[in-house]
Amino acid sequence: MEHRTIGAAALGVGAVGLGCMPMNWAYSTSQQRGEVSLRTVHTALDRGMSLLDTADMYGPFTNELLLGRVLKERRADAFVSTKCGLLVGEQHIVANGRPSYVKRACDASLRRLQTDVIDLYQLHRADPEVPVEETWGAMAELVTAGKVRALGFCAVGARADRRTGTRIHEATIRQLERVQQVFPVSGVQAELSVWSREALETLLPWCDARGVGFLAAMPLGNGYLTGELTAGRGFEPDDLRARHPRFTAEMMAANQPIVAGLRRVARRHGNATPAQVALAWLLAQGRHVIPVPGTKQPHWALENAGAPDLALSADDLAEIAALPAARGSWD
């Protein structure tokens, strides 16, 4: 698989990464066996998908523990990306950006991951009660201590301030400008896909101008862009899609023209799939873009690994650009 770089440190990773969250968090895990997830991680590494993206809150903690079992054997094959800054309570998820907590969280992640160093340590969410410069400064000290190689900033899952009209990416750029004065930002992670393109307007250009890697989260639209989810499908209560406005039966039917467009492009490329087209579109948005599709099944990891081999033409890209905007929004 081709390699791409993250940040000024030019840390090399496979062009497509592996999002590990679905193995233990946010999607239904009632029928998921750990051995299947382990095979998925090994399959991804075998195909050059070296970037493994996790977080301490996934599980919580069980996702890092699972990856630790693989890293104990294959650390040299992997680029480890994990996150800190969110605590999972019984009813709420809260931010914690206190410097003392960040340092303890890093040590705990290192133990669970069974590694001496984290390649990319991301701030999962800025704590509104703590100046972001203080949190980032504590994370920079982890780099100096040799526990972390580079720092990233995550804008996934945050909500826009509808009261003031501030969009999430606008707020993120303000925070990025502040922390950049403390220590270099190597990576930014935010949602970007064929059906969620807001990052193209401001956040992606900001990264491009500074050589910052962009980790495209949810690049397959929570599975919708694979074309495998039908409008009548139900989701288990512990699956985030059971509460997502885009996954009501009405909205899933309304957004079918997007999948149909991806299928049309895929047919022009022989055995390509809609998912591979969606990932190839992301790869075409810039050399600094690294899609991180989440999966817990080896066959999906294999399919995703084929996306960098798909060369979309100018006509393909124009057709995808003309697809209708997705319907259904949190806002």
N, C-alpha and C positions, 0 to 999 in steps of 0.2 A: 504494500500500500504506500502511496505517496506520503511524504511527511510535510507538515506545516509547523510554523514556529509560534511560540507564545512569548510575547514581550521582548524588551530590549535584551534580555538574557538569551534570547534565541533558543529556548527550550524546545526540542523537537518532539512532535507527537504524530501519530497517524492522523490522516485527514478527517477521519470519522472516529468519534470516541464512543464509549459505552456509558450510558446513564444507568446507574445501578439502583436508583430509588424504587422502581417497581418491584424489586425482589422482596422488599420488606416494608414498604410504606406507600400510602396514598392510593394504590390500586389494590384490588382484592387479593389477599394473600391466603385465604382460607384453604385453597387447594394446592398451594405452592409448597413444594418440597425443596429443602436447602440443596440437595444434591443436583437438582435441575439447574438451579441458579449457579452453582459452582461450575457445572459444565458450560453454562453460557459464558461465564467470565473466561474460562480457558479457551473456548471457541473464539471469542473476541481477540484475545491475545495471540492466538495462533494465526489469525488473519491480519495482524498488524494494527488492530484497534487498541493502541497502547494506553490511551487516556481513559482511566476509570474514574468516573465522577460519583462521589458519595457525599455524605454529611453526617455529623454526629447525631443529628435529630432523627434521621431515618431509622425507624424502629420503635423508639430511639435506640441507638447504639448497635443494634443487631446487624445493620448493613455494613458497618465498618468491621465488625467481628467476622462476618462472612468473607469479606475481601481479605482480611488478615490471613485466612486459611490458604488463600491462593498466593498472596504476596510472600508468605513464608517460603514458598517453593520457587516463585517466579518474579522476584522483585526486580531483576534486571530487565524484564520484558515490559514492565508497567510504568506508566506515568500516573502518579497518585494525586488526585484532586479531591480535597474534602473541605468542609465548611464549619464555621463556628458562629455563634452569635444568636442562636434561637434555642429556647428551652421549651420542652413539651410538658405541659401540665395536664391535669385531669380534664379540664374543660377549655383551656386556652393555650395558645403558643405565644410566648412573650420574648422580646428581644433582651439580650444582656450583652452590653458592650464594655463592661468594666474591665480595665486592663488586667486586674488580678484574675478575673474569671477566664479571659481569653488565654492566658498562659496556662492555667490549669486544664482548660479544654484541649489545648494542643497536646499536652503531655498525655492526656487520656486517649486522644485519637491515635497517637503514636503507639501506645500500648495495644490498643484494639487492632490496629492495622499491622502490627508486628513488623514495624519498620523503624529505621533510625531517622528518616527524614521524609517530610511531605513535600512533594514537588510544587504543588500550587495550593496555597492555603487561602480560602476565600471567606470574606465577611458575608455571612448569609443575609444579614439585615442590619442596618445601622440602628443603634439604640437611641430613641429620641431623648432619653434622659442623660446621655453621655456624649460630649462633643466627639464627633467622628474622628477628629485628629488624635484624640487620646486613645481610642480603640486601635486606630491604624498604627500609632506609634508603638503600642504593645506588640502588635503583629510584626512590625519591622524589627523589633528586638529579637523575635524568634528567628528571623533570617540571620541576624548577626550571630546568634547562638548556634547556628548550624542545624536547627531543627526544621527549618522551612527553606525552600529554594527561591520561591517567588510568591507574590501576593496577588489576590484577585478580589474583585468586587462583584457582588451578586445582586441583580435587580429582579430576580424571579419571584413571583408570588406577591410582590408589593402592590398596593392599590394606589391609584391616583387620588389626589385630594380634590374631590368634586366641589367642595365648598369654595375653594379659591380658584378652581379651574386649572390647577397645576397637574400636568401629566407626569406619570411615573418616570419617564425617561428624562424629562426636563429636570426633575428633582435629583435624579441619579447623577446627571452631568454636573450639577452644582456640587454634589458631594465628591465626585471624582476630582474635580478641580481643587477642592480643599485637601484631599488626602494626597494628591499628586505632589503637593508642596512638602509633604512629610517623607514619603518614600514612594518609589516608582510603582505604578499600577502595571502589572504584567498581563492580566486577563480580566475581562468583563463577561459575566454570564447573564443573559437575558433571553426571554422568549423571542424566537423568530422562526417563522415558517411561512409556507405559501398562504395559509389562512390567518396569519398574524404578523403583519408587516410593519408595525409602527417603528420598530428599531431601525428600519432603513432610513428614516427621516433625519434623525439626529444622533442617536447613540452609536450606530455603526460608523458614520463618518467621523465621529470623535475618535473612535478606536483606530480607524484607518490612518488618520492624520498623525497619530502618535506611535504607530507600530504596536499597538496593544492588541493582543489576541482576543477574539470574540467567540465565546462558547455559546452556540445557539441551542438553547434549551427548548424542549418540547418541539423539535423540528418536524415531527410527524403529527402534530395536532392531537396529542394524547391518544394516538392510534387511529384517528379518523382518516388521515390522509393515506393510510395503507389501503383503503378501499375494502377492508375486511369487516367493518362495523355497519350493520344494517339499521334502518330507521326504527324497526320494532324491537331492537335489542334492549334488554334491561340490564342494570348494573347492581351488584351487591351493595349493601349499605356502606361498607367500608371502602368503597371505590369512589374516588373524588369525582368521577364523571356522573355519579348518581345525583350530584348537586350542581353540576355545571350547566349553565343555561344553553350552551351549544349542544348538549347531549340529550335534550328532550327529543321525543319522537318527531315533533314538528320541525325543530331546527336541524336535526340530522337529515330529514328529508329535504329541507330548504337548501342545504349546503351541498347536495349531491352534484350540482354542476361543477363544483371545484374538483371533486374526485373524477368526474367524467373527463374533465380537461386533462388531468394528469394521465388518465388511461389513454387518451388519444395520443399524447406525446410518447408514452411508453410503447405503444404499438408500432411507432415508427422506428423503434430501436430493438426490434426482435423480441427477446425474452425479458426485457426490462419490466419492472413493476412500478405501480404508482408511487410506492415508498421510495424506490431508488431515484425516480424522477424528482420527487420532492427534496431529497437530500442533495442530488446533483445541482438543483437550482440554488440551494444554499451555498454549495461550494463555489458556484459561479459568481457569488456576490463579493468575492474578494479573497486574496490569498491568506488573510488573517482569520477567516471564518472557519470554525471547526464545529460541525453539527455533533450533538451529543444525544442521539436517540436512546431512549430508555427501553429496555426489554428484559424479560426473565426467561426467554426461551432461546435455545441455541439456533434454531432454524431462522429466527428473525435476525439474530446477530449476523449469521452468514449472509442473509439477504442485504442487510445494511452495509456490510463490508464490500459489496459489489458496486456501491454507488460511485466511488471515485473513478471507476472504469467507464462510466457513462458520460460521454461528451455531448452536451446539449448544443444544438446549433443556435444561431441568432434567431431563426424563425421559432424554434422551440421556446426560447426565453421570451420572445415577444408574445407568444400564445399564452404562456403562463402569466405574464404580466397583465394580460387582458382578462384574466379570470375574475369573476365577481368577488366582491368583498364578502367575507364570512358574516353570517347572521347569527345573533345571539351573543350577548356580552355580559360580563360581571357588572359593568357600569350601567 
